[in-house]
Amino acid sequence: MIDDMPFLRISQITLTDTLDIMVIAYFVFKILIWIKETRAWSLLKGVIIIVLVSVLSNLFGLNTVFWIITNAFNVGLIAIIVLFQPELRKALEQLGNGKFVSFLGLKVFSNFGNDEEKSLKISNRSVLEIAKAVKTMAKDRTGALILIEKDVALGDHEQTGIPIDAVVTSQLIINIFEDKTPLHDGAVIIRNNRISAATCILPLTQKSLARELGTRHRAAVGASEVSDAYILVVSEESGSISLAKGGELKRDLTEKQVIDAITEKNFNPKKRNKALWKKGRDVDEKNT
């Protein structure tokens, strides 16, 4: 009897079908998570309401309302792309910087033509100079914003500032952020043990932060959402040191915690040996 009614047959689910379902489910889940973390969450709720009104107007024969909603929806799709261009760009950047891209080996293309630049790591000497500078500025309540570039290039942010190209020293960093100096407003970018630019403008995050956090902290989190840089913030009001990484903000850090975070390991400056300092000087001298 079932053979006479083919629509009742249950198709065999193959491994390809299972994989297809899992991929779709994963992307739907990621899209929902992204929507919830941005202003698009309010938009989604508004779209759901419009769809419900459209269904009800069609059900109860409200032809004029149904016609208006149907035609407005076509124009609305273009408007959504225009209004939410920053969020869409951020989503694509996060996709390109994600672990899945690293798994596929596509990050190799981002380093193409810059092998020497990408292979250099920040030296222990530069880390100590940065940590010393932020500690001093925190004590003096001097506001500061410092980006330490990793794999994702910060060229877009660097172009908004003033080129410097100087060796990283605590005295220079402190002098840059000294109040009423020409370069104190904005962010400093450090690349390959060099201060590459100052007064750089960063994008502000759309996340909800604590009310006592100002523009510097919002800019730090915003820049960390679109790059893998370590971003240090010194609060002018409280004198606290914060670090933004991957869209998250760690607050009230000590000098040692700053060093540990940047070096991604336990590093005690009081127990540094001559080999570490020599290695740091060698890298800095090579870039001079």
C-alpha positions in Angstrom: 0.0 0.0 0.0 2.9 2.3 0.8 4.2 1.7 -2.7 1.0 3.2 -4.0 1.6 6.4 -2.0 5.2 7.4 -2.7 4.9 10.6 -0.6 4.8 8.4 2.6 8.1 6.8 1.8 11.0 7.7 4.2 14.1 8.5 2.3 17.3 7.0 3.6 19.5 9.6 5.3 23.1 9.3 4.1 26.3 10.6 5.6 26.2 13.5 3.1 22.7 14.5 4.3 23.9 14.5 7.9 26.9 16.6 7.1 24.7 19.0 5.2 22.3 19.4 8.2 25.2 19.9 10.6 26.8 22.6 8.4 23.5 24.5 8.1 22.7 24.2 11.8 26.2 25.5 12.7 25.9 28.6 10.4 22.4 29.3 11.7 23.6 29.1 15.3 26.6 31.4 14.5 24.3 33.9 12.8 21.9 34.0 15.7 24.8 34.5 18.2 26.1 37.3 16.0 22.7 38.9 15.8 22.2 38.8 19.5 25.5 40.5 20.2 24.8 43.4 17.9 22.1 46.0 17.1 20.7 43.4 14.7 19.0 41.7 17.6 16.5 44.6 17.8 16.1 44.5 14.0 15.4 40.7 14.1 12.6 41.3 16.6 11.1 44.0 14.4 11.3 41.8 11.4 9.4 39.0 13.3 6.7 41.5 14.2 6.3 42.6 10.6 6.1 39.0 9.4 3.4 38.2 12.0 1.4 41.3 10.8 1.8 40.2 7.2 0.5 36.7 8.0 -2.4 38.0 10.0 -3.3 40.6 7.3 -3.3 37.8 4.6 -5.3 35.5 6.9 -8.0 38.1 7.6 -8.1 39.5 4.1 -6.5 42.9 4.8 -5.3 43.2 1.2 -4.0 46.8 1.4 -1.9 46.1 4.5 -0.5 42.9 3.0 0.4 44.7 -0.2 2.2 47.5 1.6 4.2 45.1 3.8 5.1 42.8 0.9 6.4 45.7 -1.2 8.2 47.4 1.7 10.0 44.2 2.5 11.8 44.2 -0.9 13.1 47.7 -0.3 13.9 46.9 3.3 16.4 44.2 2.4 18.6 46.8 0.7 18.1 49.2 3.6 19.3 46.6 6.0 22.5 46.1 4.1 23.2 49.9 4.1 22.2 50.5 7.8 24.1 47.5 9.2 27.2 47.8 7.0 29.6 48.1 10.0 28.1 45.0 11.7 28.3 43.0 8.4 31.9 44.0 7.9 32.7 43.0 11.5 31.1 39.6 11.0 33.2 39.0 7.9 36.4 40.1 9.6 35.7 37.8 12.5 35.0 34.9 10.1 38.3 35.6 8.4 40.2 35.7 11.6 38.5 32.7 13.1 40.0 29.3 14.0 38.2 27.7 11.0 40.4 29.8 8.7 43.5 28.8 10.6 42.4 25.2 10.3 42.1 25.5 6.5 45.5 27.1 6.4 44.2 30.3 4.7 46.1 32.6 7.0 49.1 31.8 4.9 47.7 34.2 2.3 47.6 37.0 4.9 51.3 36.7 5.4 52.2 36.5 1.7 54.8 39.1 0.9 55.5 39.9 4.5 57.3 36.8 5.8 60.1 38.7 7.5 57.7 41.2 9.1 55.3 38.5 10.4 58.1 36.2 11.7 59.4 38.8 14.1 58.1 38.7 17.7 58.0 41.4 20.2 61.2 41.2 22.3 61.3 40.9 26.1 63.0 44.3 26.2 60.1 45.9 24.4 57.6 44.2 26.7 59.4 45.4 29.8 59.5 49.0 28.4 55.8 48.9 27.6 55.0 47.5 31.1 57.2 50.1 32.7 55.5 52.9 30.8 51.9 51.9 31.6 52.8 51.5 35.3 54.3 55.0 35.4 51.3 56.5 33.5 48.9 54.7 35.8 50.6 56.1 38.9 50.5 59.6 37.4 46.9 59.2 36.1 48.0 59.8 32.5 45.5 58.4 30.0 47.0 56.1 27.3 45.9 53.7 24.6 48.5 51.3 23.1 48.1 48.6 20.4 50.6 45.8 20.0 50.2 44.2 16.6 50.2 40.5 16.1 49.1 38.6 12.9 46.3 40.9 11.8 47.8 44.0 10.2 46.7 47.4 11.7 47.4 49.4 8.6 43.8 50.8 8.4 44.2 52.3 11.9 47.8 53.3 11.4 46.8 55.5 8.4 44.6 57.6 10.6 47.6 58.6 12.7 51.0 60.2 12.4 54.0 58.0 11.4 56.8 57.8 14.0 58.9 54.7 13.4 61.0 54.7 16.6 62.4 52.2 19.0 60.1 51.2 21.9 61.2 53.0 25.1 59.2 53.8 28.2 60.4 57.4 28.1 59.1 57.9 24.6 55.7 56.3 25.3 55.2 58.4 28.4 56.2 61.5 26.5 53.7 60.8 23.7 50.8 60.5 26.1 51.8 63.5 28.3 48.9 65.9 28.6 48.7 68.8 26.0 51.5 67.3 23.8 50.7 67.2 20.1 50.6 63.4 20.0 48.8 62.6 23.3 45.3 62.2 21.8 44.5 58.9 20.2 46.3 55.5 20.1 49.9 54.4 19.6 50.6 51.3 17.4 53.6 49.1 18.1 54.8 46.8 15.4 58.0 44.6 15.4 59.5 46.4 18.4 58.9 49.8 16.8 56.4 52.6 17.6 55.0 52.9 14.1 52.3 55.6 14.6 50.6 57.8 17.2 47.2 59.7 17.4 45.5 56.8 15.6 41.7 56.6 15.6 40.0 53.4 16.5 36.5 52.1 16.0 34.2 52.1 19.1 32.5 48.9 20.2 28.8 48.5 20.3 28.9 46.4 23.4 27.5 47.6 26.7 30.4 48.4 29.0 30.5 49.6 32.6 29.3 53.2 32.9 32.6 54.4 34.4 34.5 53.3 31.3 35.1 56.1 28.8 36.0 56.4 25.1 39.4 54.9 25.4 38.0 51.7 26.7 35.3 51.6 24.1 37.9 52.1 21.4 40.2 49.4 22.8 37.4 46.8 22.8 36.2 47.9 19.4 39.7 47.5 17.9 40.2 44.2 19.6 37.0 42.9 18.0 38.4 43.3 14.5 42.1 42.3 15.2 44.1 40.0 17.4 46.2 42.8 18.8 46.9 43.3 22.5 45.5 46.7 23.5 46.5 48.3 26.7 44.5 51.1 28.3 45.5 53.4 31.1 42.5 55.2 32.7 43.0 58.9 33.3 40.3 59.0 36.0 41.1 55.9 38.1 44.7 55.2 37.0 43.9 51.5 36.4 45.4 49.4 33.7 43.2 47.4 31.4 43.9 45.0 28.5 41.5 44.3 25.6 41.8 41.1 23.5 39.3 39.4 21.3 36.5 41.7 22.3 37.0 41.1 26.0 38.3 43.6 28.6 40.4 42.7 31.6 40.7 45.4 34.2 42.9 46.5 37.1 46.0 44.7 35.9 49.4 44.8 37.6 52.7 45.3 35.8 53.5 41.6 36.0 50.0 40.7 34.7 50.6 43.0 31.7 53.9 41.3 31.0 52.4 37.8 31.3 49.5 38.7 29.0 51.7 40.1 26.2 54.2 37.3 26.3 51.5 34.7 26.7 53.4 33.0 29.5 54.6 33.5 33.0 57.4 35.9 32.8 58.9 37.4 36.0 60.9 40.6 35.3 62.8 40.3 38.6 64.2 36.9 37.4 65.2 38.0 33.9 68.6 36.8 32.8 71.2 38.3 30.5 70.3 36.0 27.6 66.7 37.4 27.5 67.9 41.0 27.5 70.6 40.2 24.9 68.0 38.6 22.7 65.7 41.6 23.1 68.5 44.0 22.2 69.5 42.0 19.2 66.0 42.2 17.7 65.7 45.9 18.4 69.1 46.7 16.9 68.1 44.7 13.8 65.1 47.0 13.4 67.0 50.2 14.0 
